[in-house]
Amino acid sequence: MIRPFPLLPLSQEAAPPATDASSPAPEDTAPPAPAAEADGEWPHKGQARSSLFVFIPSTATPEPITVLGLDCAAPRLEDALTPPARRLLADADVLCGPARLLDQVEEVPGRMVRRIPLSLPLPPLLERLAHLRSAGAQVVVLSGGDPLFFGIGATMARQLGPDAVRILPAASSLQAACARLALPWHRVIPLSLHGREDLAPLNAAAGRGAPLCILTDARMTPDVIARHLLDRGVDWFTAHVFERMGATDESRRSLTLADAAVARFGSACVLVLEPTGPVRRPRLGIEDAELAVDGCFTRRPVRAAALSLLGIGPRHVVWDVGAGSGAVALEAAALAHEGRVIAVERDPGRAITIQENRRRFGAATVEVCLGRAPACLRDLPEPQRIFIGGGLSGPDGEALLATACTRLSPGGRLVASCVLLESFQRCREGLRQRGWEPEILQIQMAEARPLGADAHFVAQNPVFLLAARKPGRDAA
């Protein structure tokens, strides 16, 4: 039973107008939004408004909302409906979905069906559907493909509860694309850049040696993705691009990443990246001769000791401050292979050298930040590990250490490399003033050099490593 009853709005601020949800997203789920949730589900946008009705439940155990997946390869709604799906639509009291799908649902003679276009923001829409369900209405939500594949199904289950929804999936755009390629899709890593701008998941997946399936939009088009990967040395994929999948004018192109980078594509594509060349990854113990260097880099024994003291985990965010040639950042990326490594360097020439080393090793998770610390550190993502390889001896050394200690997450670890006694003393006192008693190592190296028919050892400058842990629990 539904009783109209006026309510005061929760917010006097006008909510954004409803958006036609017929955006040509691969899963036909929703129009793109500027921000996305970390779990890869539907983004929230705007403020929720209160319902204009009070719903009094007419049944003790209302039927769950049915989220009906439709074959995304079908050109029309009529072609996507199975006999059970037709019965669901015929029995529905409320239909919710993209406007272009609702327009294709035929009227049932003698039956009044409420049609609600799928629009953002989602919370008030889902609240309205929940109220209608509580009132005893049979609610059906139309969704393209598999509603649990970057679709509305997971969001509804999370917000309304798993018992409040019933998911009836169809083949997803990933399955349809893989079927066209005869590619086993259980090996494919699914990603969505539809309405999203965070490329970190793509960077982490690029080096895993598996095919990738990426949903794109008008901003994150396949050519943009190809240029991004090539810039980071990822060149071992063949790009299969599907446009207007399921339509009569469906298009498929198979290109190298270099060709894809200069091509033009539509606003919503399914991009499958298939590894067809050797996969390069950063690794521990990189030979000095393998690096592009300008004379400023942390030597291999010092890198090994520093990385051991840092204790980097797979999903950590790592800063390499004063990165020089980026040697520490590259090896840190081998450990934080699902995280992010940010190489901070103030010298433009050295920053270019880091980019070249990133390209050589296909280290997609390494990001280069050109700027002067500590000012450039304030806008970087919070790190769980920090390595300071340079900058402590300059006039901004104390401010650099202070900013690094402040930004480091609780439980995180900081390791500083010092060659000069002055910078060593400054770092030790700065850590002690914060109550962080540092662990101190001196690395003394000597390299064998030929001398006649024999060899002798040439001593290198000693290096001090100071390692400290910030109080608190390491959350990563």
Buried (B, 14 or more C-beta within 10 A) or exposed (E): EBEEEEEEEEEEEEBEEBBEBBBBBBBBBBBBBEEBEEEBBBBBBBBBBEBEBEBEEEEEEBEBBBBBBBBBBBBEBEEBBEEEBEEBBEEBBBBBBBBBBBEBBEEEEEEEBEEBBBBBBBBBBBBBBBBBBBBBBBBBBBBBBBBBBBBBBBBBBBBBEEEBBBBBBBBBBBBBBBEBBEBEBEEBBBBBBBBBEEBBBBBBBBBBEBBBBBBBBBBBBBBBBBBBBBEBBBBBBBBBBBBBBBEEEBEBBEBBBEBBBEBEBBBBBBBBBBBEEEBBBBEEEBEEEEBBBEEBBBBBBBBBBBBEBBBBBEEBBBBBBBBBBBBBBBBBBBBBBBBBBBBBBBBEEBBBBBBBBBBBBBBBBBBBBBBBBBEBBEEBBEBBBBBBBBBBBBEBBBBBBBBBBEBBBEBBBBBBBBBEEEBBEBBBEBBEEBEBEBEBBEBEBEEEEEEEEEEEEEEBEEBBBBBBBBEEEBEB
